[in-house]
């Protein structure tokens, strides 16, 4: 009983923390909206559009990709010095979006339209990634980013996306 109470209190504290972050975030409407949800496209089209955004290049750098990496992946172990010559693909080998470089790989799993997860889906992607490119990425250098569908919670008239939840 005591262990159950401890777990309950822990989950309650996590929920309260997330609620605080959501209520005090600088990302308020319209910034919490996702433009991909405002047009009626399928997930492959959305993945292609997102990949094109990440491919934006200016003066030899990829400022949008680098900003994303700095904000979301550096805090979980990505070394920004690894960025050399990223190759960004969409809908190749059934991987929604993939960013590959010499020392890392980033797999974006696009579920913004609410598609179901398939059994062993991410494990298959990692296997393909390590066996199709002639290189083996260390497991600490493969980053998986979920673009997940969530309900709006009254902030907008359409559903919104939790912006780039990360998992490693």
C-alpha positions as CSV (number, residue, x, y, z in Angstrom):
1,X,0.0,0.0,0.0
2,X,2.8,2.4,0.9
3,X,4.6,1.7,-2.4
4,X,1.4,2.3,-4.3
5,X,1.0,5.6,-2.5
6,X,4.6,6.6,-3.4
7,X,4.0,5.9,-7.0
8,X,0.7,7.8,-7.0
9,X,2.4,10.8,-5.4
10,X,5.3,10.7,-7.8
11,X,2.9,10.6,-10.8
12,X,0.9,13.4,-9.3
13,X,4.1,15.5,-8.9
14,X,5.1,14.8,-12.6
15,X,1.6,15.8,-13.8
16,X,1.7,19.0,-11.7
17,X,5.2,19.8,-13.1
18,X,4.0,19.3,-16.7
19,X,0.9,21.5,-16.0
20,X,3.1,24.2,-14.6
21,X,5.4,24.1,-17.7
22,X,2.4,24.2,-20.0
23,X,0.8,27.2,-18.2
24,X,4.0,29.2,-17.9
25,X,5.5,28.4,-21.4
26,X,6.2,31.3,-23.7
27,X,4.8,29.2,-26.5
28,X,1.2,30.3,-26.5
29,X,-1.3,30.5,-29.3
30,X,-0.6,31.0,-32.2
31,X,2.8,29.5,-31.6
32,X,1.5,26.2,-30.3
33,X,-0.4,25.6,-33.5
34,X,1.1,23.3,-36.1
35,X,0.6,24.4,-39.7
36,X,0.7,20.8,-40.9
37,X,-2.6,20.2,-39.2
38,X,-4.3,23.1,-41.0
39,X,-4.2,21.5,-44.4
40,X,-5.6,18.1,-45.3
41,X,-2.5,16.1,-46.3
42,X,-1.4,12.6,-45.5
43,X,1.6,11.7,-43.3
44,X,4.0,11.1,-46.2
45,X,3.3,14.6,-47.6
46,X,3.8,16.1,-44.1
47,X,7.1,14.2,-43.8
48,X,8.3,15.5,-47.1
49,X,7.4,19.1,-46.1
50,X,9.1,18.8,-42.7
51,X,12.3,17.4,-44.4
52,X,12.4,20.3,-46.8
53,X,12.2,22.7,-43.8
54,X,15.2,20.9,-42.2
55,X,17.1,21.0,-45.5
56,X,17.1,24.8,-45.6
57,X,20.7,25.8,-46.1
58,X,22.3,29.3,-45.6
59,X,26.0,30.0,-46.1
60,X,26.9,26.3,-45.9
61,X,25.0,25.8,-42.6
62,X,21.6,24.3,-41.8
63,X,20.2,26.9,-39.4
64,X,16.8,25.3,-38.8
65,X,18.2,21.8,-38.3
66,X,20.9,23.2,-36.0
67,X,18.4,25.2,-34.0
68,X,16.3,22.1,-33.5
69,X,19.3,20.0,-32.5
70,X,20.5,22.7,-30.1
71,X,17.1,23.1,-28.4
72,X,16.0,19.5,-28.2
73,X,18.9,17.1,-28.7
74,X,21.9,18.7,-27.1
75,X,20.2,18.5,-23.7
76,X,20.0,14.7,-24.1
77,X,23.6,14.1,-25.2
78,X,23.9,15.3,-28.8
79,X,27.3,17.0,-29.5
80,X,26.7,19.9,-31.9
81,X,30.3,19.5,-33.2
82,X,29.0,16.3,-34.9
83,X,27.2,18.3,-37.5
84,X,29.3,18.1,-40.6
85,X,27.4,17.3,-43.8
86,X,23.9,16.0,-42.9
87,X,22.0,14.0,-45.4
88,X,18.2,14.5,-44.9
89,X,15.8,12.2,-46.5
90,X,12.0,11.7,-46.3
91,X,10.0,8.5,-46.8
92,X,13.1,6.4,-47.7
93,X,13.2,2.8,-46.5
94,X,9.9,3.5,-44.8
95,X,11.6,5.9,-42.4
96,X,9.5,9.1,-42.2
97,X,12.4,11.5,-41.9
98,X,16.0,10.6,-41.4
99,X,19.1,12.9,-40.8
100,X,22.4,11.0,-41.2
101,X,25.9,12.3,-40.8
102,X,29.2,10.7,-40.0
103,X,28.7,10.4,-36.3
104,X,25.0,10.5,-35.7
105,X,21.6,9.6,-37.1
106,X,18.2,11.2,-36.2
107,X,15.0,9.3,-37.0
108,X,11.8,11.4,-37.0
109,X,8.7,9.3,-36.5
110,X,5.8,11.3,-37.8
111,X,2.4,10.5,-36.1
112,X,0.9,14.0,-36.5
113,X,-2.1,12.5,-38.3
114,X,-2.7,9.9,-35.6
115,X,-1.3,6.8,-37.3
116,X,-0.8,3.7,-35.2
117,X,2.6,2.5,-34.1
118,X,3.5,-0.8,-35.7
119,X,5.2,-3.7,-33.7
120,X,9.0,-3.2,-33.6
121,X,8.7,-0.3,-35.9
122,X,11.6,1.8,-34.5
123,X,13.8,-1.3,-34.0
124,X,13.3,-2.1,-37.7
125,X,14.2,1.5,-38.7
126,X,17.4,1.3,-36.6
127,X,18.3,-2.0,-38.1
128,X,17.8,-0.7,-41.7
129,X,19.7,2.4,-40.8
130,X,22.7,0.4,-39.6
131,X,22.6,-2.2,-42.4
132,X,21.8,-0.1,-45.4
133,X,24.3,2.7,-45.1
134,X,27.5,0.7,-44.7
135,X,28.1,2.2,-41.3
136,X,27.0,1.3,-37.8
137,X,25.9,4.1,-35.5
138,X,26.6,3.7,-31.8
139,X,23.3,3.4,-30.0
140,X,24.1,6.6,-28.1
141,X,24.3,8.4,-31.4
142,X,20.9,7.4,-32.8
143,X,18.2,9.9,-31.7
144,X,14.6,9.2,-32.2
145,X,12.2,12.2,-32.4
146,X,8.4,11.6,-32.2
147,X,6.1,14.1,-33.9
148,X,3.1,13.0,-31.9
149,X,-0.6,13.8,-32.3
150,X,-2.3,15.2,-29.2
151,X,-5.8,16.8,-28.7
152,X,-5.9,20.5,-28.6
153,X,-7.2,21.1,-25.0
154,X,-9.2,24.1,-26.1
155,X,-6.3,26.2,-27.4
156,X,-7.3,26.0,-31.0
157,X,-10.0,24.9,-33.3
158,X,-8.1,21.9,-34.7
159,X,-5.8,19.3,-33.0
160,X,-2.3,20.3,-32.4
161,X,1.1,18.6,-32.3
162,X,3.3,18.2,-29.3
163,X,6.3,19.9,-30.9
164,X,9.0,17.4,-31.5
165,X,9.0,15.2,-28.4
166,X,12.4,13.6,-28.1
167,X,13.4,10.1,-27.0
168,X,16.8,8.5,-27.2
